Amino acid sequence: MGAGKQNGAIEILGTRGCAAAFAIRDFLYRCGVPFQWIELTNDEQAQRLARVSGVYDERLPVCVFPDGTRMEHPTVRQVTEKLGWFLNPSRTEYDLSIYGAGPAGLSAAVYAASEGLKTVVVERYALGGQAGTSPRIENYLGFPQGISGAELASRAREQATHFGAEILLLREAVRGEFQPGKGTGYLADGTKIISRASLCATGIQYRRLGLPDEDRFLGAGLYYGAGASEASLCVGIEHVFIVGGGNSAAQAAMHFSRYAAKVTMVVRDSSLKKTVSQYLIDRISSSPRVEVLLLTEVVGLHGDTALRAITLRNKQTGQEWMAETSWLFLCLGGVPHTQWAEEVGIIRDEAGYLVTGPDLQTNGHHPRNWPLNRDPYYMETNVPGVFAAGDVRHNSVKRCASAVGEGAMAVMFVHRYIAGT
């Protein structure tokens, strides 16, 4: 992404398979910040371009900003501070606090702030949630040529801040306390967010393979999500493996097929038809660069400082074989980020999703700990004033457009709640 510093891009200089460099690329891509990746392949390049001793120098990666500022081995937090994006809350209290800056959270921020609610969004990483990693969303209303998840999130952020919403990136909520008309969210760094109503839009965490060395290879050959920031690095000679059988995996396969020599989808199921939109199935079938291995799973990871090969197993025959690759992308869906909810008594289903509205009732009765005479609003949890929207909500439709709609709808119920407290 980006054409160079002359166009306001950040230069990132580093070596392939560097997890720290990937973290910065991924964050900048998902936040819509232009960057230019300069891969260093030998010591001479490292000395001349990055002004370090060699490709194993611990000062890599190096970031050079458009104003000439140079940072050696920066963290994502330091890059965010340099961009002026690491903010502190400007108010002691808000009308609405939103946790999660995916499609649901950003949509809620736009509608809440535009309707006069003092709104803050707390996001533990980057904009866009899982949708932010998608290289192209083609079935989103109003974009017939498609739009990347990162661009959609960037536009939503611009809208939300235009109306006055505050967005706090790289901040994670760790617990909450909720009383009528007042909720307090405690962030990992000790910051407190006080608001009249709260919306949980934290989405889902990527599901893992559960294999040895998974953590060691993270960002160094193994990646969670569609990896849109990495596709252009796979030009020509690389064999890319994508694990998963849903739309996100299929979109990633088609995107990588524009760059890589070969893309292999590894799918546990016997068919794509139950989980992938037909237009994507048709494109995969007609692409000479994409193959689909059905009834197959990854059972081993191999490498030194980075991933070099994987072991695959056919579930039907039990046959195992090894394939060389330095590019493994896991699009396995995920699990909801709701561990905090159990501590405050918010009802979750057996999979951990937050239960809201009519789904809270059993045989027409409210849950035992519901304290009010009225029914819970449609997107309200069993704790009055705490709402849920998007993928984190029980029985939600796991689609970007649905999450956007739920975020907007939740604001309507927030207004009702505030008016009644």
C-alpha positions as CSV (number, residue, x, y, z in Angstrom):
1,M,0.0,0.0,0.0
2,G,1.3,3.4,-0.8
3,A,3.8,4.6,-3.4
4,G,6.5,6.2,-1.2
5,K,7.2,9.1,1.1
6,Q,6.4,11.6,-1.6
7,N,2.8,10.6,-1.3
8,G,2.8,10.8,2.5
9,A,3.5,7.1,3.0
10,I,5.4,5.7,6.0
11,E,8.5,3.7,5.0
12,I,8.9,0.4,6.8
13,L,12.3,-1.3,6.4
14,G,12.8,-4.8,7.6
15,T,13.2,-8.5,6.7
16,R,10.7,-11.0,5.6
17,G,9.2,-13.1,8.4
18,C,9.6,-10.4,11.0
19,A,6.6,-10.5,13.3
20,A,7.2,-6.9,14.5
21,A,7.2,-5.6,10.9
22,F,4.0,-7.5,10.2
23,A,2.2,-6.1,13.2
24,I,3.0,-2.6,12.0
25,R,2.0,-3.3,8.4
26,D,-1.2,-5.0,9.5
27,F,-2.2,-2.1,11.8
28,L,-1.5,0.6,9.2
29,Y,-3.3,-1.3,6.5
30,R,-6.4,-1.8,8.7
31,C,-6.4,1.9,9.7
32,G,-6.1,3.1,6.1
33,V,-2.6,4.7,6.6
34,P,-0.4,4.6,3.4
35,F,2.9,2.8,3.8
36,Q,5.7,1.4,1.7
37,W,7.4,-1.9,2.6
38,I,11.1,-2.1,1.8
39,E,12.3,-5.6,2.2
40,L,16.0,-6.0,3.2
41,T,17.6,-9.1,1.9
42,N,21.2,-8.7,2.7
43,D,23.5,-6.8,5.1
44,E,24.6,-4.2,2.5
45,Q,21.0,-3.2,1.9
46,A,20.4,-3.0,5.7
47,Q,23.4,-0.8,6.1
48,R,22.7,1.5,3.2
49,L,18.9,1.8,3.4
50,A,18.1,1.3,7.1
51,R,21.4,2.5,8.6
52,V,21.8,-0.6,10.8
53,S,24.6,-3.2,10.9
54,G,22.8,-6.0,9.1
55,V,19.6,-8.0,8.5
56,Y,19.8,-9.5,12.0
57,D,20.2,-6.1,13.8
58,E,17.7,-5.9,16.6
59,R,16.9,-2.3,15.6
60,L,14.8,-3.6,12.7
61,P,12.2,-2.9,11.6
62,V,12.9,0.8,11.0
63,C,10.0,3.2,10.3
64,V,10.6,6.5,8.5
65,F,7.7,9.0,8.6
66,P,6.9,11.6,6.0
67,D,8.3,14.4,8.2
68,G,11.6,12.5,8.4
69,T,11.2,11.1,11.9
70,R,13.0,7.8,12.2
71,M,11.9,5.0,14.7
72,E,13.9,1.9,15.3
73,H,12.0,-1.3,16.2
74,P,8.9,0.7,17.2
75,T,5.8,-0.8,18.8
76,V,2.4,-0.4,17.3
77,R,1.6,1.9,20.3
78,Q,4.6,4.1,19.4
79,V,3.5,4.3,15.8
80,T,0.0,5.2,16.9
81,E,1.3,7.9,19.1
82,K,3.4,9.4,16.3
83,L,0.2,9.5,14.1
84,G,-1.6,11.4,16.8
85,W,-4.1,8.6,17.2
86,F,-3.4,7.5,20.7
87,L,-5.9,9.6,22.7
88,N,-7.1,9.9,26.2
89,P,-10.8,10.5,27.0
90,S,-11.7,14.1,26.8
91,R,-14.7,13.8,29.1
92,T,-15.3,12.5,32.6
93,E,-18.7,11.0,31.5
94,Y,-20.4,10.1,28.3
95,D,-23.9,9.2,27.1
96,L,-22.7,6.1,25.3
97,S,-19.6,4.0,25.5
98,I,-19.0,1.5,22.7
99,Y,-16.6,-1.3,23.0
100,G,-15.3,-2.5,19.7
101,A,-14.6,-0.5,16.5
102,G,-15.8,-3.1,14.0
103,P,-18.7,-2.5,11.6
104,A,-21.3,-2.6,14.5
105,G,-19.3,-0.4,16.8
106,L,-18.4,2.2,14.1
107,S,-22.0,2.3,12.8
108,A,-23.3,2.9,16.3
109,A,-20.8,5.6,16.8
110,V,-21.9,7.4,13.6
111,Y,-25.6,7.3,14.5
112,A,-25.1,8.1,18.2
113,A,-22.8,11.0,17.7
114,S,-24.8,12.4,14.8
115,E,-27.9,12.4,17.1
116,G,-26.2,14.4,19.8
117,L,-25.1,11.6,22.2
118,K,-21.7,12.1,23.8
119,T,-20.0,9.0,22.4
120,V,-16.7,7.2,23.0
121,V,-15.5,4.1,21.2
122,V,-12.9,1.8,22.9
123,E,-11.0,-0.5,20.6
124,R,-8.3,-2.9,21.8
125,Y,-6.5,-3.0,18.4
126,A,-7.3,-1.6,15.0
127,L,-10.3,-0.3,13.2
128,G,-12.7,-2.6,11.3
129,G,-12.6,-5.8,13.4
130,Q,-12.4,-9.0,11.3
131,A,-14.1,-7.1,8.4
132,G,-11.1,-4.8,8.4
133,T,-8.9,-7.7,7.2
134,S,-11.1,-8.5,4.2
135,P,-9.4,-7.5,0.9
136,R,-12.8,-7.0,-0.8
137,I,-16.4,-7.0,0.3
138,E,-18.4,-7.3,-2.8
139,N,-22.0,-7.9,-1.5
140,Y,-22.2,-4.8,0.6
141,L,-25.1,-2.5,-0.5
142,G,-24.0,0.5,-2.6
143,F,-20.6,-0.8,-3.6
144,P,-21.1,-2.7,-6.9
145,Q,-17.3,-2.9,-7.5
146,G,-16.7,-3.9,-3.9
147,I,-14.8,-2.2,-1.1
148,S,-12.0,-3.4,1.1
149,G,-12.8,-3.8,4.8
150,A,-10.0,-1.4,5.7
151,E,-11.4,1.4,3.4
152,L,-14.9,0.9,4.8
153,A,-13.6,1.1,8.3
154,S,-11.5,4.2,7.5
155,R,-14.6,6.0,6.0
156,A,-16.7,5.0,9.0
157,R,-14.1,6.4,11.4
158,E,-14.0,9.7,9.5
159,Q,-17.8,9.9,9.7
160,A,-17.9,9.1,13.4
161,T,-15.2,11.6,14.3
162,H,-16.8,14.2,12.0
163,F,-19.9,14.0,14.3
164,G,-17.8,14.2,17.4
165,A,-17.3,10.6,18.5
166,E,-14.0,9.9,20.2
167,I,-12.2,6.7,19.2
168,L,-9.6,5.3,21.6
169,L,-7.4,2.8,19.8
170,L,-5.1,0.2,21.5
171,R,-7.2,0.3,24.6
172,E,-8.7,-2.9,26.1
173,A,-11.6,-3.0,28.6
174,V,-10.9,-5.6,31.3
175,R,-14.0,-5.3,33.5
176,G,-17.1,-3.3,34.2
177,E,-19.5,-2.1,36.9
178,F,-23.1,-1.3,36.0
179,Q,-25.7,0.6,38.0
180,P,-29.0,2.2,36.8
181,G,-28.1,5.0,34.5
182,K,-24.3,4.6,35.1
183,G,-21.8,2.1,33.8
184,T,-18.1,2.2,34.4
185,G,-15.6,0.4,32.1
186,Y,-12.1,-0.2,33.4
187,L,-9.4,-0.3,30.8
188,A,-6.2,-2.3,31.1
189,D,-4.1,0.8,31.6
190,G,-6.2,2.0,34.5
191,T,-8.4,4.5,32.6
192,K,-12.1,4.6,33.6
193,I,-14.9,5.2,31.1
194,I,-18.1,6.3,32.7
195,S,-21.3,6.4,30.6
196,R,-25.1,6.3,30.9
197,A,-25.3,3.4,28.5
198,S,-22.9,0.9,27.1
199,L,-22.8,-1.1,23.9
200,C,-20.7,-4.3,23.5
201,A,-19.6,-4.7,19.9
202,T,-16.4,-6.6,20.5
203,G,-17.0,-9.2,17.8
204,I,-15.1,-12.4,17.9
205,Q,-11.5,-13.5,18.4
206,Y,-9.9,-15.6,15.7
207,R,-10.1,-19.3,16.4
208,R,-6.7,-21.0,16.6
209,L,-5.3,-24.3,15.2
210,G,-4.1,-25.4,18.7
211,L,-0.8,-26.7,17.4
212,P,2.7,-26.5,18.9
213,D,4.7,-23.5,17.8
214,E,1.6,-21.6,16.7
215,D,2.6,-18.6,18.8
216,R,6.2,-18.8,17.7
217,F,5.3,-18.4,14.0
218,L,2.6,-15.8,14.5
219,G,3.5,-12.9,12.2
220,A,6.4,-14.9,10.9
221,G,4.6,-17.0,8.3
222,L,1.4,-17.7,10.2
223,Y,-1.4,-15.1,10.2
224,Y,-4.9,-14.8,11.5
225,G,-7.5,-13.4,9.1
226,A,-7.4,-12.7,5.4
227,G,-4.0,-11.0,5.5
228,A,-4.8,-8.3,3.0
229,S,-1.7,-6.3,3.9
230,E,0.5,-9.2,2.9
231,A,-0.8,-10.2,-0.5
232,S,1.5,-7.9,-2.5
233,L,4.5,-9.5,-0.9
234,C,3.7,-12.9,-2.4
235,V,4.2,-11.9,-6.0
236,G,5.0,-14.7,-8.5
237,I,6.8,-17.4,-6.7
238,E,5.0,-18.0,-3.5
239,H,2.6,-20.8,-2.6
240,V,0.0,-19.5,-0.2
241,F,-2.2,-21.7,2.0
242,I,-5.5,-20.4,3.4
243,V,-7.3,-22.5,6.1
244,G,-11.1,-22.1,6.2
245,G,-14.2,-22.7,4.3
246,G,-16.2,-19.5,4.7
247,N,-16.6,-16.3,2.7
248,S,-13.6,-14.7,4.3
249,A,-11.4,-17.6,3.2
250,A,-12.8,-17.6,-0.3
251,Q,-12.3,-13.8,-0.7
252,A,-8.8,-14.2,0.6
253,A,-8.0,-17.0,-1.9
254,M,-9.2,-14.9,-4.8
255,H,-7.3,-11.8,-3.6
256,F,-4.0,-13.8,-3.2
257,S,-4.5,-15.4,-6.6
258,R,-3.8,-12.0,-8.1
259,Y,-0.3,-12.1,-6.7
260,A,0.9,-15.6,-5.8
261,A,1.8,-18.4,-8.2
262,K,-0.6,-20.8,-6.4
263,V,-3.2,-20.6,-3.6
264,T,-4.5,-23.6,-1.8
265,M,-7.6,-23.5,0.3
266,V,-7.6,-26.1,3.1
267,V,-11.2,-27.0,4.0
268,R,-12.4,-29.4,6.7
269,D,-15.8,-29.9,5.2
270,S,-16.7,-32.0,2.1
271,S,-18.0,-28.9,0.2
272,L,-18.0,-25.2,0.0
273,K,-21.6,-24.9,-0.9
274,K,-22.9,-24.6,2.7
275,T,-20.6,-21.8,3.8
276,V,-19.5,-19.8,0.7
277,S,-21.6,-17.5,-1.5
278,Q,-22.2,-18.9,-5.0
279,Y,-20.5,-16.0,-6.8
280,L,-17.2,-16.8,-4.9
281,I,-17.5,-20.6,-5.6
282,D,-17.9,-19.8,-9.3
283,R,-14.8,-17.6,-9.3
284,I,-12.7,-20.2,-7.4
285,S,-13.8,-22.9,-9.8
286,S,-12.7,-20.9,-12.8
287,S,-9.4,-19.7,-11.3
288,P,-6.3,-21.7,-12.5
289,R,-4.3,-20.5,-9.6
290,V,-6.6,-21.7,-6.8
291,E,-7.0,-25.3,-5.6
292,V,-9.4,-26.5,-2.9
293,L,-8.4,-29.4,-0.7
294,L,-11.6,-30.7,0.9
295,L,-11.8,-32.9,4.0
296,T,-8.3,-31.7,4.9
297,E,-6.7,-30.1,7.9
298,V,-3.3,-28.7,9.0
299,V,-1.8,-30.8,11.7
300,G,1.8,-29.6,11.9
301,L,3.9,-26.4,11.6
302,H,7.6,-26.5,10.8
303,G,10.4,-23.9,10.6
304,D,13.2,-22.1,12.3
305,T,12.9,-18.3,12.9
306,A,9.9,-18.4,10.5
307,L,7.4,-20.9,9.1
308,R,8.9,-23.0,6.4
309,A,6.4,-25.9,5.9
310,I,3.2,-27.4,7.1
311,T,1.8,-31.0,7.5
312,L,-1.6,-31.7,6.0
313,R,-3.9,-34.6,6.7
314,N,-6.8,-36.0,4.7
315,K,-9.6,-36.6,7.3
316,Q,-11.1,-39.4,5.2
317,T,-8.0,-41.5,4.5
318,G,-5.7,-40.4,7.2
319,Q,-2.9,-39.7,4.7
320,E,-0.4,-37.1,5.8
321,W,2.0,-35.1,3.6
322,M,4.3,-32.0,4.0
323,A,4.1,-28.9,1.9
324,E,6.6,-26.1,1.8
325,T,5.2,-22.6,2.5
326,S,6.0,-19.4,4.4
327,W,2.5,-18.1,4.1
328,L,-0.3,-19.7,6.1
329,F,-3.5,-17.7,6.7
330,L,-6.1,-18.9,9.2
331,C,-9.7,-17.8,8.4
332,L,-11.4,-20.2,10.9
333,G,-14.1,-17.9,12.2
334,G,-13.8,-17.2,15.9
335,V,-15.2,-17.2,19.4
336,P,-16.8,-14.2,21.1
337,H,-14.8,-11.9,23.2
338,T,-17.0,-12.0,26.3
339,Q,-15.0,-13.3,29.2
340,W,-15.7,-10.1,31.1
341,A,-19.5,-10.5,30.9
342,E,-19.6,-13.5,33.3
343,E,-18.1,-11.4,36.1
344,V,-20.9,-8.9,35.9
345,G,-23.7,-11.4,35.5
346,I,-24.5,-10.8,31.9
347,I,-26.2,-13.9,30.4
348,R,-24.3,-15.7,27.6
349,D,-25.2,-18.7,25.6
350,E,-23.3,-22.0,25.6
351,A,-20.9,-20.6,23.0
352,G,-20.2,-17.4,24.9
353,Y,-22.4,-15.0,22.8
354,L,-24.3,-12.3,24.6
355,V,-28.1,-13.0,24.9
356,T,-30.4,-10.0,24.3
357,G,-34.0,-9.0,24.1
358,P,-36.7,-11.7,23.5
359,D,-34.0,-14.4,23.7
360,L,-33.6,-13.7,27.4
361,Q,-37.2,-14.9,28.1
362,T,-38.0,-18.4,29.0
363,N,-41.6,-19.4,28.7
364,G,-42.6,-15.8,28.6
365,H,-40.7,-14.9,31.8
366,H,-37.8,-12.5,32.3
367,P,-34.5,-13.9,33.6
368,R,-34.4,-14.0,37.4
369,N,-31.9,-11.1,37.7
370,W,-33.9,-8.7,35.5
371,P,-34.7,-5.8,37.8
372,L,-37.2,-3.7,35.8
373,N,-40.9,-4.0,35.1
374,R,-40.5,-3.5,31.4
375,D,-39.2,-6.1,28.9
376,P,-35.6,-5.9,27.9
377,Y,-35.2,-3.9,24.7
378,Y,-34.5,-6.0,21.6
379,M,-30.7,-5.5,21.8
380,E,-30.4,-5.1,25.5
381,T,-28.7,-7.7,27.7
382,N,-30.2,-8.7,31.1
383,V,-28.2,-5.8,32.7
384,P,-30.3,-2.7,31.9
385,G,-28.4,-0.1,29.8
386,V,-25.9,-2.7,28.5
387,F,-26.6,-3.5,24.8
388,A,-24.9,-5.8,22.3
389,A,-24.6,-5.6,18.5
390,G,-22.9,-7.5,15.7
391,D,-21.1,-10.8,15.8
392,V,-20.8,-10.9,19.6
393,R,-24.6,-11.1,20.0
394,H,-26.5,-14.4,20.2
395,N,-28.3,-15.3,17.0
396,S,-26.8,-12.4,15.0
397,V,-26.3,-12.8,11.3
398,K,-22.5,-13.0,10.8
399,R,-22.3,-10.5,7.9
400,C,-20.8,-7.0,7.6
401,A,-24.1,-5.4,6.5
402,S,-26.0,-7.0,9.4
403,A,-23.5,-5.7,11.9
404,V,-23.8,-2.2,10.5
405,G,-27.6,-2.4,10.8
406,E,-27.4,-3.7,14.4
407,G,-25.1,-0.9,15.4
408,A,-27.6,1.6,14.1
409,M,-30.6,-0.2,15.6
410,A,-28.9,-0.4,19.0
411,V,-28.7,3.4,19.2
412,M,-32.4,3.7,18.9
413,F,-32.8,1.5,22.0
414,V,-30.0,3.5,23.8
415,H,-32.2,6.6,23.3
416,R,-35.2,4.8,24.8
417,Y,-33.1,3.7,27.8
418,I,-31.6,7.1,28.5
419,A,-35.0,8.7,28.2
420,G,-36.4,6.3,30.8
421,T,-33.7,6.6,33.4
